[in-house]
């Protein structure tokens, strides 16, 4: 029996929710082995992390900016 056959048999034994999880992982493996798509995914995930980290400082920076405007330290 080949690795493919053993893996397929194991997947057939999984309940639907775990089969979906296995399917998602297979999609990930296929993506990772496609160099162009993997580079795009890496770039996207790095950009997303950067955007989310910068967003955490948005409100405090906005409040500081508004306070500096109110004190006349800067002009709009």
C-alpha positions in Angstrom: 0.0 0.0 0.0 1.4 3.4 -0.9 1.6 6.4 1.3 -1.2 8.0 -0.7 -3.4 5.0 -0.1 -2.7 4.9 3.6 -3.3 8.7 3.9 -6.6 8.5 1.9 -7.8 5.6 4.1 -7.1 7.6 7.3 -8.9 10.7 6.0 -12.0 8.5 5.2 -12.0 7.5 8.9 -12.2 11.1 10.1 -15.4 12.8 11.2 -16.5 15.6 8.9 -15.0 18.4 11.1 -11.6 16.8 11.2 -11.8 16.0 7.5 -12.3 19.7 6.9 -9.3 20.4 9.1 -7.2 17.9 7.1 -8.4 19.5 3.9 -7.3 22.9 5.1 -3.9 21.5 6.0 -3.5 19.9 2.6 -4.4 23.3 1.0 -1.6 24.8 3.1 0.9 22.2 2.0 0.0 22.8 -1.7 0.4 26.5 -1.2 3.7 26.1 0.5 5.1 24.0 -2.3 4.0 26.6 -5.0 6.9 29.1 -4.7 5.1 32.0 -6.2 1.9 31.6 -4.2 4.0 31.0 -1.0 5.9 34.2 -1.5 2.6 36.1 -2.0 1.2 34.5 1.1 4.3 35.4 3.2 4.1 39.0 1.9 0.4 39.2 2.7 0.8 37.8 6.3 3.7 40.1 7.0 1.7 43.1 5.8 -1.3 42.1 7.8 0.8 41.7 11.0 2.3 45.1 10.4 -1.1 46.7 9.8 -2.5 45.1 13.0 0.4 46.2 15.1 0.3 49.8 13.9 -3.5 49.9 14.5 -2.9 49.2 18.2 -1.2 52.6 18.5 -3.8 54.5 16.5 -6.1 55.7 19.3 -3.3 56.9 21.6 -1.6 58.6 18.7 -4.8 60.3 17.7 -5.5 61.5 21.3 -2.0 62.9 21.5 -2.4 64.6 18.2 -5.8 66.2 19.3 -4.3 67.3 22.6 -1.3 68.9 20.8 -3.7 70.7 18.4 -5.8 72.0 21.4 -2.6 73.3 23.1 -1.6 75.0 19.9 1.7 73.1 19.6 0.8 72.1 16.0 -1.6 73.3 13.4 -3.9 71.3 11.3 
